[in-house]
Amino acid sequence: MSEQIHLRIGAEPWLPADTAKLDKVVNHYDVPLAGIIQQHRKYYLFECLDGHGSDSNLWAYAEISRSERREILRTRGAAEFQKLFTRILRSRSFTAAVAIDHGLEMAALVEHQRDRAPVKAATTAISLKADSVRAIDVLATC
């Protein structure tokens, strides 16, 4: 399992592409903040890692197995879900994305980093991607 989710720039983070279906919301505050998405017959866990309630926020998407989906659906309580989500993110590569005003703007692959907090790993991956984009913009103006 290492398939990364397909995202569309401008899409809402909880429905990140036209091919994605919201399967289950497990945390909601004005908008879905965490849950399960189905895309191309695969399941992906999603969560707003940072910035909920702000105009810009950081999201994570990780492919999950059917048994992990069942485990998530059986989980009760925010603390238990958070532990499970963190364990899943630390066990594999995942996609990090930045959204501004509920629209996805940029995404980056976060390589498997068992020893780093998911939010730190995602922030680093997005920062490196943004630096690359800025470097390309500079080269294009030369």
HELIX and SHEET records of a PDB file:
HELIX    1   1 ARG A   66  ARG A   74  1                                   9    
HELIX    2   2 ALA A   78  ARG A   90  1                                  13    
HELIX    3   3 PRO A  118  THR A  141  1                                  24    
SHEET    1   A 6 ALA A  20  HIS A  28  0                                        
SHEET    2   A 6 PRO A  32  GLN A  39 -1                                        
SHEET    3   A 6 LYS A  42  ASP A  50 -1                                        
SHEET    4   A 6 SER A  56  ILE A  64 -1                                        
SHEET    5   A 6 PHE A  94  ILE A 100 -1                                        
SHEET    6   A 6 GLY A 103  VAL A 110 -1                                        
END                                                                             
